[in-house]
Amino acid sequence: MYVSARLAALAVIAALGLALAACSASESSSEQLPIGPAPSITVLVRVGGDAETTVQLLATGTTQPALDAAAGAVATAAFPNAQVGPPQAPNNADAGLTVATVPVQLSTDAITFDLNSDGIAAALKPVHPKALGVWVCTDGRRSLSVDTTAPGAVSSDIVSGPCRVAGSTLAHDGLTWTAKVSVGAVEPPSKLPWLIGAGVVVLLIVGAVWLLRSRRPPQERVISPALPPAPPVH
């Protein structure tokens, strides 16, 4: 019973540590992967806070040179007054997925920009995508609001960190959309990850100390012999 209770307590401590660590983990990006008939493309406009701003294209059914050129065209269409850099070296381990990324120099102040289906489609015309999804992403240091007319999309409130859908298109569906994106100024780094890390370390130290103390054998109580009665006083 004693061993089981000790193991259960350690399991609770470990679970708390994992839960705190999970709070600082980044969200999964699986929902942004391209889906639909090839060529299928996902456009990710990543407005940087901690990292640089990039326009990234994830695609199936196309070639790397064609996608590199398309990434530059999309970045220019989205930010006509910004400086767009050359394509970065591809670094992708997913079989069947082609990735192209170009850097964009944007201000760290609050910015607004517009995206629309016609402009994105014109930039991607050489690739002829049959399915297209457009997302805007940032991180915890910038707020993000996307107001879109895309069918089925819900306009977002101002939040921090995650990606927001701007629009999607299927070939020959005849649907058009526009999106107005507002991104806040870069805020100072958050102290939350440090606080979470400190909390995990404290939990681990407390658990280790408790475990070491519980393994010590109980010390026998030493009983001193009774003192002799005091001599009578004459």
DRENDOMI-994045 format. One line per 4 residues: number of its first residue (from 1); their letters; for each residue x, y, z of N, C-alpha, C, CB. Coordinates in Angstrom, 2 decimals. Glycine has a CB too. Layout:
DRENDOMI-994045
NUM = A = X/Y/Z/X/Y/Z/X/Y/Z/X/Y/Z | ...
This chain:
DRENDOMI-994045
1 = MYVS = 0.83/-1.20/0.00/0.00/0.00/0.00/0.87/1.26/0.00/-0.94/0.00/1.21 | 1.95/1.21/0.83/2.81/2.39/0.92/3.51/2.64/-0.41/3.85/2.21/2.04 | 4.01/1.56/-1.05/4.70/1.70/-2.34/3.74/2.21/-3.40/5.31/0.37/-2.79 | 2.52/1.68/-3.43/1.53/2.12/-4.42/1.19/3.60/-4.25/0.26/1.27/-4.30
5 = ARLA = 1.03/4.04/-3.03/0.74/5.45/-2.80/1.89/6.33/-3.25/0.44/5.70/-1.32 | 3.12/5.88/-3.01/4.28/6.66/-3.44/4.35/6.75/-4.96/5.56/6.04/-2.89 | 4.12/5.63/-5.64/4.14/5.64/-7.11/3.03/6.52/-7.66/4.01/4.22/-7.66 | 1.87/6.48/-7.03/0.76/7.31/-7.49/1.08/8.79/-7.34/-0.52/6.97/-6.72
9 = ALAV = 1.72/9.16/-6.24/2.08/10.55/-6.03/3.10/11.01/-7.06/2.63/10.76/-4.63 | 4.09/10.13/-7.36/5.07/10.48/-8.38/4.42/10.62/-9.75/6.18/9.43/-8.43 | 3.44/9.78/-10.03/2.74/9.88/-11.32/2.00/11.21/-11.44/1.76/8.71/-11.49 | 1.40/11.65/-10.33/0.71/12.95/-10.35/1.69/14.08/-10.60/-0.03/13.18/-9.03
13 = IAAL = 2.85/14.04/-9.96/3.86/15.07/-10.16/4.33/15.09/-11.60/5.04/14.86/-9.23 | 4.58/13.90/-12.16/5.03/13.84/-13.55/3.97/14.36/-14.51/5.40/12.41/-13.92 | 2.70/14.03/-14.21/1.62/14.51/-15.08/1.51/16.03/-15.04/0.28/13.88/-14.67 | 1.66/16.60/-13.85/1.63/18.06/-13.75/2.77/18.70/-14.53/1.70/18.49/-12.29
17 = GLAL = 3.96/18.10/-14.44/5.08/18.64/-15.18/4.87/18.59/-16.68/6.33/17.89/-14.83 | 4.34/17.46/-17.17/4.06/17.33/-18.60/2.98/18.31/-19.04/3.64/15.90/-18.95 | 1.98/18.51/-18.19/0.91/19.44/-18.55/1.43/20.86/-18.66/-0.23/19.38/-17.52 | 2.30/21.27/-17.73/2.87/22.60/-17.80/3.76/22.75/-19.02/3.66/22.92/-16.54
21 = AACS = 4.53/21.71/-19.32/5.40/21.78/-20.49/4.58/21.86/-21.77/6.33/20.58/-20.55 | 3.45/21.18/-21.79/2.61/21.20/-22.99/2.03/22.58/-23.25/1.49/20.20/-22.87 | 1.87/23.39/-22.21/1.32/24.73/-22.38/2.22/25.59/-23.24/1.10/25.39/-21.04 | 3.54/25.33/-23.21/4.47/26.14/-23.97/4.76/25.56/-25.34/5.75/26.30/-23.21
25 = ASES = 4.18/24.41/-25.69/4.45/23.78/-26.97/3.69/24.50/-28.07/4.06/22.30/-26.95 | 4.27/24.50/-29.27/3.62/25.15/-30.41/2.48/24.30/-30.93/4.63/25.43/-31.52 | 1.53/24.96/-31.56/0.38/24.26/-32.08/0.73/23.47/-33.34/-0.74/25.23/-32.38 | 0.00/22.40/-33.59/0.23/21.59/-34.79/-0.20/22.35/-36.03/-0.51/20.26/-34.69
29 = SSEQ = 0.59/22.17/-37.10/0.28/22.83/-38.37/-0.29/21.87/-39.39/1.52/23.50/-38.93 | -0.75/20.68/-38.95/-1.25/19.67/-39.89/-2.46/20.16/-40.67/-1.59/18.39/-39.15 | -3.27/21.03/-40.07/-4.46/21.50/-40.76/-4.13/22.45/-41.91/-5.38/22.19/-39.78 | -2.88/22.92/-41.97/-2.49/23.80/-43.07/-1.84/23.06/-44.24/-1.55/24.85/-42.56
33 = LPIG = -1.71/21.76/-44.14/-1.13/21.00/-45.24/-2.08/21.03/-46.44/-0.84/19.55/-44.82 | -1.53/21.06/-47.67/-2.40/21.13/-48.85/-3.22/19.86/-49.01/-1.57/21.36/-50.10 | -4.50/20.03/-49.32/-5.40/18.90/-49.57/-6.16/19.17/-50.85/-6.37/18.68/-48.37 | -6.61/18.10/-51.48/-7.35/18.25/-52.72/-6.55/17.73/-53.89/-7.72/19.70/-52.95
37 = PAPS = -7.12/17.80/-55.08/-6.44/17.28/-56.27/-5.17/18.08/-56.58/-7.38/17.31/-57.47 | -4.13/17.38/-57.02/-2.88/18.04/-57.37/-3.00/18.73/-58.74/-1.71/17.02/-57.38 | -2.31/19.85/-58.92/-1.52/20.57/-57.92/-2.39/21.24/-56.85/-0.65/21.62/-58.60 | -2.02/21.00/-55.61/-2.71/21.61/-54.47/-1.69/22.44/-53.70/-3.37/20.52/-53.54
41 = ITVL = -2.08/23.66/-53.34/-1.12/24.59/-52.73/-1.74/25.23/-51.49/-0.69/25.69/-53.74 | -0.94/25.32/-50.44/-1.27/26.12/-49.27/-0.31/27.30/-49.21/-1.20/25.27/-47.96 | -0.85/28.49/-49.10/-0.05/29.71/-48.95/-0.06/30.09/-47.48/-0.60/30.88/-49.85 | 1.13/30.18/-46.88/1.27/30.58/-45.48/2.00/31.92/-45.43/2.02/29.50/-44.65
45 = VRVG = 1.29/32.97/-45.07/1.91/34.28/-44.88/2.27/34.38/-43.41/0.95/35.47/-45.34 | 3.55/34.24/-43.11/4.02/34.23/-41.73/4.61/35.59/-41.38/5.07/33.10/-41.51 | 3.82/36.40/-40.66/4.28/37.73/-40.26/5.09/37.57/-38.98/3.08/38.72/-40.06 | 6.38/37.87/-39.05/7.28/37.54/-37.96/7.16/38.42/-36.74/8.65/37.58/-38.45
49 = GDAE = 7.43/37.81/-35.61/7.60/38.51/-34.35/8.98/38.18/-33.84/6.49/38.14/-33.32 | 9.14/36.92/-33.40/10.46/36.42/-33.03/11.30/36.10/-34.28/10.34/35.18/-32.15 | 10.66/35.63/-35.33/11.36/35.25/-36.55/11.07/36.27/-37.65/10.94/33.84/-37.00 | 11.71/36.07/-38.80/11.50/36.98/-39.92/10.15/36.69/-40.58/12.64/36.84/-40.96
53 = TTVQ = 9.68/37.65/-41.36/8.44/37.48/-42.12/8.75/36.71/-43.40/7.78/38.85/-42.43 | 7.92/35.72/-43.70/8.11/34.93/-44.92/6.77/34.65/-45.56/8.84/33.62/-44.60 | 6.82/34.36/-46.84/5.69/33.77/-47.56/6.12/32.37/-47.96/5.26/34.65/-48.81 | 5.38/31.39/-47.49/5.75/30.00/-47.70/4.65/29.28/-48.45/6.03/29.29/-46.36
57 = LLAT = 5.03/28.51/-49.44/4.09/27.71/-50.23/4.36/26.23/-49.99/4.20/28.06/-51.75 | 3.31/25.50/-49.59/3.36/24.04/-49.46/2.55/23.47/-50.61/2.80/23.55/-48.06 | 3.11/22.54/-51.36/2.44/22.11/-52.59/2.64/20.63/-52.85/2.93/22.90/-53.77 | 1.67/20.09/-53.57/1.79/18.74/-54.13/1.60/18.86/-55.64/0.74/17.75/-53.50
61 = GTTQ = 2.28/17.98/-56.38/2.08/17.93/-57.82/2.72/19.05/-58.60/0.65/17.92/-58.11 | 3.84/19.60/-58.11/4.54/20.65/-58.84/6.03/20.49/-58.63/4.07/22.05/-58.40 | 6.82/21.34/-59.29/8.27/21.25/-59.20/8.81/22.36/-58.32/8.91/21.33/-60.60 | 10.04/22.17/-57.83/10.65/23.17/-56.96/10.89/24.50/-57.67/11.96/22.64/-56.42
65 = PALD = 11.45/24.52/-58.89/11.65/25.84/-59.55/10.34/26.59/-59.78/12.36/25.65/-60.88 | 9.30/25.89/-60.19/8.02/26.55/-60.43/7.45/27.10/-59.14/7.03/25.59/-61.08 | 7.60/26.35/-58.06/7.05/26.82/-56.78/7.88/27.98/-56.21/7.01/25.65/-55.77 | 9.19/27.95/-56.41/10.02/29.08/-55.97/9.58/30.37/-56.64/11.51/28.80/-56.27
69 = AAAG = 9.35/30.31/-57.96/8.91/31.50/-58.68/7.53/31.94/-58.21/8.89/31.22/-60.20 | 6.65/30.99/-57.93/5.30/31.33/-57.47/5.35/31.97/-56.09/4.43/30.07/-57.44 | 6.25/31.51/-55.22/6.35/32.10/-53.88/6.74/33.57/-53.97/7.37/31.33/-53.03 | 7.68/33.90/-54.84/8.05/35.29/-55.00/6.91/36.13/-55.56/9.25/35.40/-55.91
73 = AVAT = 6.15/35.56/-56.50/5.02/36.30/-57.08/3.92/36.53/-56.05/4.45/35.54/-58.28 | 3.64/35.54/-55.21/2.62/35.70/-54.17/3.06/36.76/-53.16/2.35/34.36/-53.45 | 4.35/36.72/-52.75/4.84/37.70/-51.79/4.73/39.13/-52.34/6.29/37.40/-51.42 | 5.04/39.29/-53.63/4.93/40.61/-54.25/3.49/41.07/-54.34/5.57/40.60/-55.64
77 = AAFP = 2.58/40.13/-54.63/1.16/40.48/-54.69/0.61/40.86/-53.33/0.35/39.31/-55.26 | 1.08/40.19/-52.28/0.59/40.48/-50.93/1.20/41.76/-50.38/0.90/39.31/-50.00 | 2.48/41.99/-50.68/3.19/43.16/-50.14/3.88/43.89/-51.29/4.23/42.73/-49.04 | 3.14/44.64/-52.09/3.73/45.28/-53.28/4.79/46.32/-52.96/2.64/45.92/-54.09
81 = NAQV = 4.80/46.87/-51.77/5.77/47.91/-51.42/6.91/47.39/-50.56/5.06/49.04/-50.69 | 6.96/46.09/-50.31/8.02/45.52/-49.46/9.09/44.87/-50.33/7.42/44.49/-48.47 | 10.26/44.72/-49.72/11.36/44.05/-50.41/11.25/42.54/-50.20/12.73/44.57/-49.90 | 11.19/41.81/-51.31/11.07/40.36/-51.28/12.42/39.75/-51.64/9.96/39.86/-52.25
85 = GPPQ = 12.91/38.86/-50.80/14.21/38.24/-51.02/14.13/37.02/-51.91/14.83/37.87/-49.71 | 15.27/36.44/-52.24/15.30/35.23/-53.07/14.80/34.02/-52.30/16.73/34.97/-53.59 | 14.38/32.98/-53.02/13.89/31.77/-52.34/14.96/31.16/-51.43/13.43/30.72/-53.36 | 14.53/30.71/-50.28/15.44/30.03/-49.36/15.63/28.58/-49.78/14.92/30.12/-47.92
89 = APNN = 16.73/27.99/-49.33/16.99/26.58/-49.66/15.90/25.71/-49.06/18.38/26.14/-49.13 | 15.31/24.80/-49.85/14.22/23.96/-49.31/14.74/23.03/-48.24/13.56/23.15/-50.44 | 13.92/22.85/-47.23/14.25/21.95/-46.12/12.98/21.24/-45.71/14.88/22.72/-44.92 | 12.68/20.15/-46.39/11.42/19.46/-46.16/11.64/17.96/-46.19/10.36/19.86/-47.20
93 = ADAG = 11.11/17.27/-45.19/11.29/15.82/-45.09/10.03/15.04/-45.46/11.71/15.45/-43.69 | 8.92/15.73/-45.78/7.68/15.04/-46.12/7.70/14.61/-47.58/6.46/15.96/-45.85 | 7.56/13.31/-47.79/7.57/12.78/-49.15/6.36/13.29/-49.92/7.59/11.25/-49.14 | 6.60/13.73/-51.15/5.52/14.20/-52.00/5.11/15.63/-51.76/4.35/13.34/-51.80
97 = LTVA = 5.77/16.33/-50.83/5.44/17.71/-50.52/6.59/18.61/-50.92/5.11/17.88/-49.02 | 6.30/19.63/-51.72/7.30/20.61/-52.14/7.06/21.91/-51.37/7.24/20.86/-53.68 | 8.15/22.53/-50.89/8.05/23.73/-50.06/8.93/24.81/-50.66/8.45/23.44/-48.59 | 8.37/26.01/-50.80/9.13/27.17/-51.25/8.89/28.32/-50.29/8.73/27.58/-52.71
101 = TVPV = 9.97/29.02/-49.91/9.87/30.09/-48.92/10.69/31.29/-49.38/10.35/29.61/-47.54 | 10.09/32.47/-49.31/10.83/33.71/-49.61/10.69/34.65/-48.43/10.31/34.37/-50.92 | 11.76/35.36/-48.06/11.67/36.34/-46.96/11.11/37.67/-47.46/13.06/36.57/-46.32 | 10.42/38.36/-46.55/9.84/39.67/-46.85/10.22/40.62/-45.72/8.29/39.59/-47.02
105 = QLST = 10.71/41.80/-46.08/11.08/42.79/-45.07/9.88/43.67/-44.75/12.27/43.65/-45.55 | 9.35/43.49/-43.52/8.21/44.28/-43.06/8.57/45.01/-41.78/6.98/43.39/-42.84 | 7.84/46.07/-41.50/8.05/46.84/-40.29/7.62/46.04/-39.07/7.29/48.17/-40.35 | 8.26/46.32/-37.94/7.84/45.70/-36.68/6.68/46.46/-36.04/9.02/45.64/-35.71
109 = DAIT = 6.27/47.57/-36.65/5.10/48.31/-36.17/3.82/47.60/-36.62/5.13/49.77/-36.68 | 2.69/48.09/-36.14/1.40/47.52/-36.56/1.20/47.76/-38.06/0.23/48.15/-35.74 | 0.69/46.73/-38.73/0.49/46.83/-40.18/-0.87/46.24/-40.54/1.63/46.09/-40.96 | -1.38/46.67/-41.70/-2.57/46.07/-42.29/-2.28/45.81/-43.76/-3.83/47.00/-42.11
113 = FDLN = -2.84/44.74/-44.28/-2.69/44.45/-45.71/-3.89/43.63/-46.17/-1.36/43.70/-45.99 | -4.09/43.62/-47.48/-5.24/42.94/-48.08/-4.79/41.74/-48.91/-6.05/43.92/-48.95 | -5.58/40.70/-48.86/-5.40/39.51/-49.71/-6.71/39.27/-50.44/-4.98/38.25/-48.87 | -6.62/38.76/-51.66/-7.85/38.44/-52.40/-7.58/37.29/-53.36/-8.38/39.68/-53.16
117 = SDGI = -8.64/36.59/-53.71/-8.52/35.41/-54.54/-7.98/35.72/-55.92/-9.86/34.74/-54.66 | -8.35/36.85/-56.50/-7.89/37.19/-57.84/-6.38/37.42/-57.87/-8.61/38.43/-58.36 | -5.87/38.18/-56.88/-4.43/38.45/-56.85/-3.60/37.20/-56.62/-4.13/39.47/-55.78 | -4.05/36.34/-55.69/-3.33/35.10/-55.41/-3.38/34.18/-56.62/-3.91/34.40/-54.17
121 = AAAL = -4.55/34.09/-57.26/-4.69/33.23/-58.43/-3.79/33.68/-59.57/-6.14/33.20/-58.89 | -3.67/35.00/-59.78/-2.81/35.51/-60.83/-1.34/35.18/-60.55/-2.98/37.02/-60.97 | -0.93/35.29/-59.27/0.45/34.97/-58.91/0.75/33.49/-59.07/0.73/35.40/-57.49 | -0.25/32.64/-58.88/-0.05/31.19/-58.97/-0.42/30.62/-60.34/-0.87/30.50/-57.91
125 = KPVH = -0.75/31.47/-61.29/-1.21/30.99/-62.60/-0.23/30.03/-63.28/-1.47/32.15/-63.50 | 1.10/30.28/-63.23/2.02/29.32/-63.88/1.97/27.91/-63.29/3.43/29.84/-63.79 | 1.52/27.79/-62.03/1.47/26.47/-61.38/0.13/25.79/-61.63/1.72/26.61/-59.86 | -0.92/26.56/-61.92/-2.27/26.04/-62.20/-2.79/25.16/-61.05/-2.27/25.24/-63.50
129 = PKAL = -2.89/25.71/-59.84/-3.39/24.87/-58.74/-4.87/24.55/-58.91/-3.16/25.57/-57.39 | -5.22/23.32/-58.55/-6.63/22.91/-58.56/-7.29/23.11/-57.20/-6.74/21.44/-58.98 | -6.48/23.23/-56.17/-6.99/23.48/-54.81/-6.03/24.44/-54.14/-7.14/22.15/-53.98 | -6.59/25.45/-53.46/-5.77/26.50/-52.86/-6.32/26.89/-51.50/-5.70/27.73/-53.79
133 = GVWV = -5.43/27.01/-50.54/-5.79/27.53/-49.22/-4.80/28.61/-48.82/-5.82/26.41/-48.16 | -5.29/29.71/-48.26/-4.44/30.83/-47.86/-4.62/31.07/-46.37/-4.77/32.11/-48.69 | -3.49/31.09/-45.64/-3.50/31.30/-44.20/-2.56/32.45/-43.85/-3.08/30.02/-43.45 | -2.86/33.14/-42.76/-1.96/34.15/-42.20/-1.59/33.71/-40.79/-2.63/35.58/-42.20
137 = CTDG = -0.30/33.75/-40.48/0.18/33.27/-39.19/1.08/34.32/-38.55/0.93/31.93/-39.35 | 1.15/34.28/-37.24/2.13/35.08/-36.50/2.47/34.31/-35.24/1.58/36.52/-36.17 | 3.12/34.96/-34.28/3.45/34.27/-33.04/2.96/35.10/-31.85/4.98/34.01/-32.94 | 3.37/34.67/-30.65/2.84/35.30/-29.45/3.24/36.74/-29.25/3.26/34.53/-28.30
141 = RRSL = 4.15/37.26/-30.05/4.60/38.64/-29.87/3.81/39.63/-30.72/6.07/38.76/-30.19 | 2.87/39.13/-31.55/2.07/40.03/-32.36/0.62/39.55/-32.32/2.60/40.09/-33.83 | -0.30/40.49/-32.26/-1.71/40.15/-32.35/-2.09/40.00/-33.82/-2.60/41.24/-31.66 | -3.19/39.28/-34.06/-3.58/38.97/-35.44/-5.09/39.00/-35.56/-3.04/37.59/-35.88
145 = SVDT = -5.59/39.69/-36.57/-7.00/39.71/-36.88/-7.17/39.57/-38.39/-7.67/41.02/-36.36 | -8.03/38.64/-38.80/-8.30/38.41/-40.22/-9.80/38.53/-40.45/-7.77/37.01/-40.69 | -10.20/39.51/-41.24/-11.60/39.72/-41.58/-11.78/39.31/-43.04/-12.05/41.21/-41.34 | -12.44/38.18/-43.29/-12.50/37.61/-44.63/-13.94/37.39/-45.08/-11.73/36.30/-44.68
149 = TAPG = -14.12/37.45/-46.39/-15.43/37.15/-46.98/-15.47/35.74/-47.56/-15.78/38.17/-48.07 | -14.44/34.95/-47.28/-14.38/33.59/-47.84/-15.56/32.77/-47.34/-13.05/32.91/-47.46 | -16.22/32.01/-48.24/-17.37/31.19/-47.81/-16.97/30.19/-46.73/-17.96/30.44/-49.01 | -17.73/30.17/-45.66/-17.47/29.21/-44.59/-16.45/29.66/-43.57/-17.03/27.95/-45.17
153 = AVSS = -15.69/30.71/-43.86/-14.68/31.18/-42.92/-15.32/32.10/-41.90/-13.54/31.90/-43.66 | -14.78/32.10/-40.71/-15.29/32.93/-39.63/-14.26/34.00/-39.32/-15.61/32.09/-38.36 | -14.66/35.26/-39.31/-13.74/36.34/-38.99/-13.24/36.17/-37.56/-14.42/37.71/-39.17 | -11.95/36.37/-37.38/-11.35/36.12/-36.07/-11.33/37.37/-35.23/-9.93/35.58/-36.23
157 = DIVS = -11.40/37.16/-33.91/-11.12/38.25/-32.98/-9.61/38.42/-32.89/-11.74/37.96/-31.58 | -9.18/39.50/-32.23/-7.74/39.73/-32.09/-7.19/38.74/-31.08/-7.44/41.19/-31.66 | -6.31/37.90/-31.54/-5.68/36.89/-30.70/-4.19/36.88/-31.01/-6.32/35.47/-30.94 | -3.45/36.09/-30.26/-2.01/36.01/-30.47/-1.63/34.61/-30.88/-1.24/36.43/-29.20
161 = GPCR = -0.68/34.52/-31.81/-0.03/33.26/-32.07/-0.50/32.42/-33.23/-0.13/32.47/-30.93 | -1.73/31.92/-33.24/-2.07/30.89/-34.20/-2.28/31.42/-35.61/-3.30/30.17/-33.75 | -2.53/30.50/-36.53/-2.83/30.87/-37.91/-4.33/31.09/-38.08/-2.33/29.77/-38.88 | -4.68/31.95/-39.04/-6.07/32.22/-39.36/-6.26/32.07/-40.87/-6.49/33.64/-38.88
165 = VAGS = -7.34/31.41/-41.26/-7.61/31.22/-42.68/-8.06/32.53/-43.30/-8.67/30.12/-42.90 | -7.51/32.83/-44.48/-7.91/34.03/-45.22/-8.85/33.70/-46.36/-6.69/34.75/-45.75 | -8.68/32.52/-46.95/-9.56/32.14/-48.05/-9.14/30.81/-48.65/-9.58/33.21/-49.12 | -10.03/30.22/-49.43/-9.74/28.97/-50.11/-10.50/28.93/-51.43/-10.12/27.75/-49.22
169 = TLAH = -9.93/28.19/-52.38/-10.50/28.16/-53.72/-10.30/26.78/-54.31/-9.87/29.23/-54.62 | -11.31/26.29/-55.02/-11.20/25.10/-55.85/-11.31/25.52/-57.31/-12.29/24.05/-55.48 | -10.63/24.80/-58.17/-10.63/25.16/-59.58/-12.04/25.17/-60.13/-9.76/24.19/-60.38 | -12.36/26.23/-60.85/-13.64/26.38/-61.55/-14.85/26.44/-60.61/-13.82/25.24/-62.52
173 = DGLT = -14.63/26.77/-59.33/-15.79/26.88/-58.44/-16.48/28.25/-58.55/-15.36/26.63/-56.98 | -15.80/29.21/-59.18/-16.41/30.51/-59.40/-16.53/31.39/-58.17/-17.74/30.31/-59.96 | -15.95/30.97/-57.05/-16.06/31.75/-55.81/-14.88/32.69/-55.67/-16.14/30.81/-54.59 | -15.15/33.88/-55.16/-14.09/34.85/-54.89/-14.16/35.27/-53.44/-14.21/36.07/-55.83
177 = WTAK = -13.05/35.78/-52.93/-13.01/36.22/-51.55/-11.98/37.34/-51.41/-12.67/35.03/-50.60 | -12.15/38.14/-50.38/-11.18/39.16/-49.99/-10.96/39.05/-48.49/-11.67/40.59/-50.38 | -9.80/39.45/-48.04/-9.47/39.39/-46.61/-8.66/40.61/-46.23/-8.70/38.09/-46.27 | -9.03/41.23/-45.12/-8.25/42.35/-44.56/-7.56/41.84/-43.31/-9.16/43.60/-44.24
181 = VSVG = -6.25/41.95/-43.29/-5.44/41.42/-42.20/-4.85/42.57/-41.40/-4.31/40.50/-42.76 | -4.97/42.48/-40.08/-4.37/43.47/-39.18/-3.44/42.73/-38.22/-5.47/44.27/-38.38 | -2.20/43.19/-38.20/-1.19/42.58/-37.33/-0.64/43.64/-36.41/-0.04/41.91/-38.17 | -0.61/43.34/-35.12/-0.14/44.31/-34.14/1.37/44.47/-34.16/-0.58/43.91/-32.77
185 = AVEP = 1.84/45.51/-33.47/3.28/45.74/-33.34/3.92/44.62/-32.52/3.55/47.12/-32.69 | 5.22/44.43/-32.74/5.96/43.40/-32.01/6.03/43.80/-30.54/7.39/43.21/-32.59 | 5.56/42.92/-29.67/5.57/43.15/-28.23/6.84/42.56/-27.61/4.31/42.54/-27.58 | 7.21/42.99/-26.40/8.37/42.40/-25.72/8.16/40.89/-25.53/8.60/43.08/-24.35
189 = PSKL = 9.26/40.14/-25.46/9.14/38.69/-25.28/8.33/38.33/-24.04/10.52/38.05/-25.20 | 7.50/37.31/-24.17/6.69/36.87/-23.04/7.54/36.12/-22.02/5.55/35.97/-23.53 | 7.23/36.35/-20.74/7.92/35.63/-19.67/7.23/34.31/-19.33/8.01/36.50/-18.43 | 6.12/34.01/-19.99/5.38/32.80/-19.65/6.20/31.52/-19.84/4.13/32.71/-20.48
193 = PWLI = 6.95/31.36/-20.95/7.74/30.12/-21.07/8.74/29.94/-19.95/8.47/30.11/-22.38 | 9.37/31.05/-19.50/10.31/30.94/-18.39/9.59/30.54/-17.10/11.05/32.26/-18.18 | 8.41/31.11/-16.86/7.65/30.75/-15.66/7.22/29.29/-15.70/6.42/31.66/-15.51 | 6.80/28.82/-16.88/6.42/27.42/-17.01/7.61/26.52/-16.76/5.83/27.15/-18.41
197 = GAGV = 8.76/26.87/-17.35/9.96/26.06/-17.13/10.37/26.03/-15.67/11.10/26.59/-17.97 | 10.30/27.19/-15.00/10.63/27.23/-13.58/9.68/26.37/-12.76/10.62/28.67/-13.07 | 8.39/26.40/-13.13/7.42/25.57/-12.41/7.69/24.09/-12.57/6.02/25.87/-12.89 | 8.08/23.68/-13.79/8.41/22.27/-14.02/9.62/21.87/-13.19/8.67/22.01/-15.52
201 = VVLL = 10.66/22.73/-13.17/11.87/22.41/-12.40/11.56/22.28/-10.92/12.95/23.49/-12.62 | 10.73/23.20/-10.38/10.37/23.14/-8.95/9.63/21.85/-8.65/9.51/24.36/-8.55 | 8.70/21.47/-9.53/7.97/20.22/-9.31/8.90/19.01/-9.29/6.90/20.04/-10.39 | 9.86/19.00/-10.22/10.79/17.87/-10.27/11.67/17.83/-9.03/11.65/17.96/-11.52
205 = IVGA = 12.14/18.99/-8.55/12.97/19.02/-7.35/12.18/18.56/-6.13/13.53/20.42/-7.11 | 10.96/19.06/-6.00/10.12/18.66/-4.86/9.86/17.15/-4.91/8.78/19.44/-4.87 | 9.56/16.62/-6.10/9.33/15.19/-6.21/10.55/14.37/-5.87/8.86/14.85/-7.60 | 11.75/14.83/-6.32/12.97/14.09/-6.02/13.28/14.10/-4.53/14.14/14.68/-6.80
209 = VWLL = 13.12/15.26/-3.89/13.37/15.34/-2.44/12.41/14.46/-1.68/13.26/16.78/-1.95 | 11.15/14.49/-2.07/10.15/13.66/-1.38/10.46/12.19/-1.54/8.74/13.96/-1.91 | 10.91/11.81/-2.76/11.23/10.40/-3.00/12.42/9.96/-2.16/11.51/10.16/-4.48 | 13.46/10.80/-2.09/14.62/10.44/-1.30/14.28/10.29/0.18/15.72/11.48/-1.47
213 = RSRR = 13.45/11.18/0.67/13.06/11.09/2.09/12.20/9.87/2.35/12.31/12.34/2.52 | 11.37/9.50/1.41/10.48/8.36/1.63/11.25/7.04/1.63/9.39/8.32/0.58 | 12.44/7.04/1.02/13.22/5.80/0.96/14.08/5.58/2.21/14.12/5.80/-0.27 | 14.23/6.60/3.04/15.02/6.43/4.25/14.29/5.51/5.23/15.29/7.80/4.90
217 = PPQE = 15.04/4.54/5.84/14.38/3.66/6.83/14.00/4.45/8.06/15.31/2.48/7.23 | 12.89/4.12/8.66/12.46/4.86/9.86/13.44/4.66/11.01/11.05/4.42/10.31 | 13.82/5.73/11.63/14.75/5.65/12.75/14.01/5.21/14.01/15.44/6.99/12.98 | 14.69/4.23/14.71/14.09/3.75/15.95/14.21/4.83/17.03/14.77/2.43/16.42
221 = RVIS = 13.17/4.93/17.80/13.15/5.93/18.87/13.97/5.41/20.05/11.69/6.25/19.31 | 14.94/6.22/20.45/15.80/5.83/21.58/15.15/6.32/22.89/17.25/6.44/21.42 | 14.87/5.35/23.76/14.23/5.68/25.04/15.30/5.68/26.13/13.09/4.67/25.38 | 15.48/6.81/26.75/16.48/6.90/27.83/15.99/6.17/29.06/16.79/8.39/28.18
225 = PALP = 16.92/5.51/29.79/16.48/4.82/31.02/15.97/5.79/32.08/17.63/4.01/31.60 | 15.09/5.31/32.86/14.49/6.15/33.90/15.54/6.56/34.93/13.33/5.41/34.60 | 15.47/7.76/35.38/16.43/8.23/36.37/16.03/7.69/37.76/16.50/9.81/36.38 | 17.04/7.42/38.59/16.72/6.94/39.95/16.03/8.03/40.75/17.99/6.48/40.68
229 = PAPP = 15.23/7.67/41.70/14.54/8.70/42.50/15.53/9.56/43.29/13.53/8.04/43.48 | 15.18/10.77/43.48/16.07/11.69/44.22/16.19/11.25/45.68/15.54/13.14/44.15 | 17.35/11.41/46.24/17.53/11.01/47.67/16.68/11.89/48.58/19.03/11.10/48.10 | 16.23/11.31/49.68/15.40/12.13/50.60/16.21/13.26/51.20/14.81/11.26/51.72
233 = VH = 15.54/14.32/51.48/16.21/15.49/52.08/15.94/15.50/53.58/15.71/16.82/51.43 | 17.03/15.48/54.37/16.89/15.51/55.85/16.95/16.89/56.37/17.97/14.69/56.51
